[in-house]
Amino acid sequence: MKKDGRRVNKCDENAKIGDKMIYASSKDTIKKSFTGLSLEFQANDEGDLDYKALSEEVEKRAY
């Protein structure tokens, strides 16, 4: 059975530098722990999490 998951990473652009460093260093480890992910998105602010924009991007990348 093929899994077809998606994941959105969010690190606010206004986060403290230490928090951004922790995010960056753990992002790849977290990614490797999930199997079956076909798409990954990076969000830096709430505008990047717009449902319509994400849906359109999924459609573009999925086919």
C-alpha positions as CSV (number, residue, x, y, z in Angstrom):
1,M,0.0,0.0,0.0
2,K,1.4,3.4,-1.0
3,K,1.2,6.2,1.5
4,D,0.8,9.7,0.0
5,G,1.3,12.2,2.8
6,R,2.1,15.9,2.9
7,R,3.9,17.9,5.5
8,V,4.1,21.6,6.2
9,N,7.0,23.1,8.1
10,K,6.4,26.4,9.8
11,C,9.0,28.6,11.4
12,D,7.8,32.1,12.0
13,E,10.1,34.7,10.4
14,N,9.9,36.7,13.6
15,A,11.1,33.8,15.8
16,K,14.2,34.3,18.0
17,I,17.4,33.2,16.3
18,G,17.9,30.4,18.8
19,D,14.5,29.0,18.0
20,K,15.3,29.2,14.3
21,M,18.5,27.3,14.8
22,I,16.7,24.5,16.7
23,Y,14.1,24.3,14.0
24,A,16.7,24.1,11.3
25,S,18.7,21.4,13.0
26,S,15.7,19.2,13.8
27,K,13.8,19.6,10.5
28,D,15.8,17.0,8.6
29,T,15.6,14.5,11.4
30,I,11.8,14.9,11.6
31,K,11.5,14.5,7.9
32,K,13.4,11.2,7.9
33,S,11.2,9.8,10.6
34,F,8.1,10.1,8.4
35,T,7.7,7.5,5.6
36,G,5.5,8.0,2.6
37,L,5.7,11.8,2.4
38,S,5.5,12.9,-1.2
39,L,5.3,16.7,-0.7
40,E,6.8,19.1,1.7
41,F,6.1,22.8,2.2
42,Q,7.9,25.6,4.1
43,A,5.8,28.3,5.8
44,N,7.4,31.4,7.3
45,D,4.3,33.3,8.3
46,E,0.5,32.8,8.4
47,G,0.1,33.9,4.8
48,D,2.1,30.9,3.7
49,L,-0.5,28.7,5.3
50,D,-3.4,29.9,3.1
51,Y,-5.5,26.9,2.2
52,K,-6.3,27.9,-1.3
53,A,-2.6,28.6,-2.1
54,L,-1.5,25.4,-0.6
55,S,-4.2,23.4,-2.4
56,E,-3.0,24.9,-5.7
57,E,0.6,24.1,-5.0
58,V,-0.3,20.5,-4.1
59,E,-2.1,20.2,-7.5
60,K,0.9,21.6,-9.3
61,R,3.5,19.4,-7.6
62,A,1.4,16.2,-7.5
63,Y,1.1,15.7,-11.2
